[in-house]
Amino acid sequence: MNQPDDDGAQDFALMKRIAGGDESAFRALLEQHQDAVVGTVAKMLGSPSDAEDIAQQVFLRVWQHAKHYRPDAKFTTYLFTITRNLVFNESRRRSRKKEIPLDGNDSSGCHHEPGDEPRRQPDATLLEAELRIAVDKAIASLPETQRLAVTLRRYENLSYEEIAKVLDLSVSAVKSQLFRARLSLREVLSGYLND
């Protein structure tokens, strides 16, 4: 078993306390990882309200299964694996119901609004906002495995090895998924890249 890094050791200590029913340890773990889970779910599903609901389910599972947690991998790998399962289940449920998100707004809440930087030129700010929306839509159009791989790599800075564990793929398969995703994104965004 690998030695956990400082964050991993802290997460493991919190999980041991959670396994014993320590609610303050659960709150600490939740505060530490909630933004990453909500952001990832929002990027995957395109809905901030659904992101909150799915994130609650993720942390409920962490609480319920804390006694069975073993630090075979980083805690974030365990956390994003639970997230992956719930997001993929929700995606399948939506595809059966043919649901389409009603809001076309940025779903992650992670980007700056156009007015955040007052020194910028208005047209440059609008172009940047338009590009950001186009990128988000392009990512949302990817198949779910590619979309999650891109989200974990780009927004959560997970290594190929960590993404492979989350997606239950080999590292070479993750690299292949990311390569195909980049090709698709380059094709969809070619109008923006050539300007």
C-alpha positions in Angstrom: 0.0 0.0 0.0 1.3 3.5 -0.9 2.0 6.0 1.8 -0.7 8.6 1.8 0.3 12.3 1.3 -0.6 14.8 4.0 -4.0 15.4 2.5 -4.5 11.7 2.1 -3.5 11.1 5.7 -5.9 13.8 6.9 -8.7 12.3 4.8 -8.0 8.8 6.1 -8.0 10.1 9.7 -11.3 11.8 9.1 -12.8 8.6 7.6 -11.7 6.6 10.6 -13.5 9.1 12.9 -16.6 9.1 10.6 -16.6 5.3 10.8 -17.1 5.8 14.5 -20.0 8.1 14.0 -18.1 11.4 14.4 -20.3 14.1 12.8 -17.7 16.9 13.2 -15.2 14.8 11.2 -17.9 14.3 8.5 -18.5 18.1 8.4 -14.8 18.7 8.0 -14.5 16.2 5.2 -17.6 17.7 3.5 -16.3 21.2 3.7 -12.9 20.1 2.3 -14.3 18.2 -0.8 -17.8 19.6 -1.4 -16.9 22.2 -4.0 -14.9 19.7 -6.1 -17.8 17.2 -6.1 -20.5 19.9 -6.8 -18.4 21.4 -9.6 -17.7 18.0 -11.2 -21.3 17.0 -11.1 -22.4 20.4 -12.5 -20.0 20.0 -15.4 -21.3 16.5 -16.1 -25.0 17.2 -15.8 -25.3 20.8 -16.7 -27.6 21.6 -13.8 -26.6 23.4 -10.6 -29.6 22.2 -8.7 -29.0 18.6 -9.7 -25.4 19.0 -8.8 -26.4 19.9 -5.2 -28.7 16.8 -5.0 -26.1 14.4 -6.4 -23.4 15.8 -4.2 -25.6 15.2 -1.2 -26.1 11.6 -2.3 -22.3 11.2 -2.7 -21.6 12.4 0.8 -24.5 10.3 2.2 -22.8 7.3 0.7 -19.4 8.3 2.2 -21.1 8.5 5.6 -23.0 5.2 5.1 -19.9 3.3 3.9 -17.2 4.9 6.1 -16.7 1.6 8.1 -15.8 -0.2 4.8 -13.4 2.4 3.5 -9.8 1.2 3.0 -7.1 3.6 1.8 -6.1 1.5 -1.2 -6.1 4.7 -3.3 -6.3 8.4 -2.5 -9.5 9.4 -0.8 -10.4 11.7 -3.8 -10.2 8.7 -6.1 -12.7 6.9 -3.8 -14.9 10.1 -3.7 -14.9 10.6 -7.5 -15.6 6.9 -8.1 -18.8 7.3 -6.0 -19.5 10.6 -7.9 -19.0 8.8 -11.3 -21.4 6.1 -10.4 -24.1 8.5 -9.3 -23.6 10.8 -12.3 -23.6 8.0 -14.8 -26.8 6.6 -13.2 -28.4 10.1 -13.4 -27.3 10.4 -17.1 -28.9 7.1 -17.9 -32.1 8.1 -16.1 -32.2 11.3 -18.0 -31.6 9.7 -21.4 -34.5 7.3 -20.7 -36.7 10.3 -19.8 -35.2 12.5 -22.6 -34.8 15.4 -20.2 -33.0 18.5 -21.4 -31.8 21.2 -18.9 -33.9 24.3 -19.2 -31.1 26.8 -18.4 -28.4 27.5 -20.9 -26.2 29.2 -18.3 -22.9 28.1 -17.1 -23.5 25.2 -14.9 -20.5 25.0 -12.8 -20.5 28.4 -11.0 -16.7 28.2 -11.3 -16.2 30.8 -13.9 -15.9 34.6 -13.5 -18.8 36.7 -14.7 -18.1 39.2 -17.4 -18.2 42.1 -15.0 -15.6 40.6 -12.6 -12.7 42.4 -14.2 -13.6 46.1 -14.7 -10.3 47.0 -16.6 -11.1 44.7 -19.5 -12.6 46.0 -22.7 -16.3 45.1 -23.0 -15.9 43.4 -26.4 -13.0 41.3 -25.1 -15.0 40.3 -22.1 -18.0 39.3 -24.2 -15.8 37.2 -26.5 -14.3 35.5 -23.5 -17.7 34.8 -22.0 -18.9 33.5 -25.4 -15.9 31.2 -25.7 -16.4 29.9 -22.2 -20.0 29.0 -22.9 -19.0 27.4 -26.2 -16.3 25.3 -24.4 -18.8 24.3 -21.7 -21.3 23.2 -24.4 -18.7 21.3 -26.3 -17.6 19.4 -23.2 -21.2 18.7 -22.4 -21.7 17.1 -25.8 -18.9 14.5 -25.2 -19.8 10.9 -24.3 -20.0 10.6 -20.5 -16.7 8.8 -20.0 -14.8 11.3 -22.1 -16.6 14.2 -20.4 -15.8 12.9 -16.9 -12.1 12.3 -17.9 -11.8 15.9 -19.2 -13.6 17.3 -16.2 -11.3 15.4 -13.7 -8.2 16.3 -15.6 -8.9 19.9 -16.4 -10.9 21.1 -13.4 -9.8 18.7 -10.6 -6.2 18.3 -11.8 -6.3 14.5 -11.2 -3.4 12.5 -12.6 -3.9 9.9 -15.4 -3.5 7.2 -12.8 -6.2 8.6 -10.5 -8.6 9.1 -13.4 -8.0 5.5 -14.5 -9.0 4.3 -11.0 -12.1 6.5 -11.0 -13.2 5.3 -14.4 -12.0 1.8 -13.9 -9.9 1.9 -17.0 -6.2 1.4 -17.8 -4.0 4.5 -18.0 -3.6 4.0 -21.7 -7.4 3.9 -22.1 -7.7 7.1 -20.1 -5.1 8.8 -22.4 -7.1 7.5 -25.4 -10.3 8.8 -24.0 -8.7 12.2 -23.4 -7.1 12.2 -26.9 -10.5 11.5 -28.6 -12.2 14.2 -26.4 -9.6 16.7 -27.4 -10.0 15.9 -31.1 -13.8 16.3 -30.7 -13.4 19.5 -28.8 -10.9 20.9 -31.4 -13.4 20.1 -34.2 -16.4 21.6 -32.4 -14.5 24.7 -31.3 -12.5 25.2 -34.6 -14.4 28.4 -35.4 -13.2 29.9 -32.2 -9.6 28.5 -32.5 -9.1 29.9 -36.0 -10.2 33.5 -35.1 
